[in-house]
C-alpha cells in the first residue's frame, strides 16, 4: 500500500511515479473539479484499471462517467442519506444503499421481536427481506438459521428492497 502526494495533473509526474502499476487509485480532490477531471483522464489514458473518484455534483459525475472513471462516489450525499435513515427511526443503526432499489440496514431488535425466532417473524415471506447476520453483543452470527431466537438488543443485518425494509421497520419496530 502506498500513499503519495504529487501534481496529478502532470502526466509526466504520474508516469514517473509508476502509477500504471497501482491496482487502485482514488481521486479525492476537494473543490477543484477541473483538476479532478484532468487527473482521472490522465489515469485512464495511462492504463490504471481501477480509478475511483469523488464527485462534487451530478454534472461532475457525468463527465467522470464519460472519461471512464470506474467508480464515482458522492460522500456528502451518501452520508446525508445514511443520517436521514437514522433520524427516521432510532432503531436503524446503519444504512447502505446497494442500488437504486436495494439496500442493507442494521436494525436494533426491540421488545416486539425479542423472544421470537426468525421463522416466527417470517421476515422473508412477509417483507421480502433477508436477515444475513445478527450481531449479539460482540458475537457475529452469520447466515442465522430459521430457528434462531431474536434477543432484545440484537442488531439484525438485513438486505432487501428499500421499500420492504422501511415497511419492516415501521411494522415490526
Secondary structure, 3 states (H helix, E strand, C coil): CCCCCCCCCCHHHHHHCCHHHCCEEEECCCCCHHHHHHHHHHHHHHCCCEEEEECCCHHHHHHHHHCCCCEEECHHHHHHHHHHHHHHCCCEEEEEECCCCEEEEEEECCCCCCCCEHHHHCHHHHHCEEEEEEEECCEEEECCCCCCECCCCCEEEEEEEHHHHHHHHHHHC
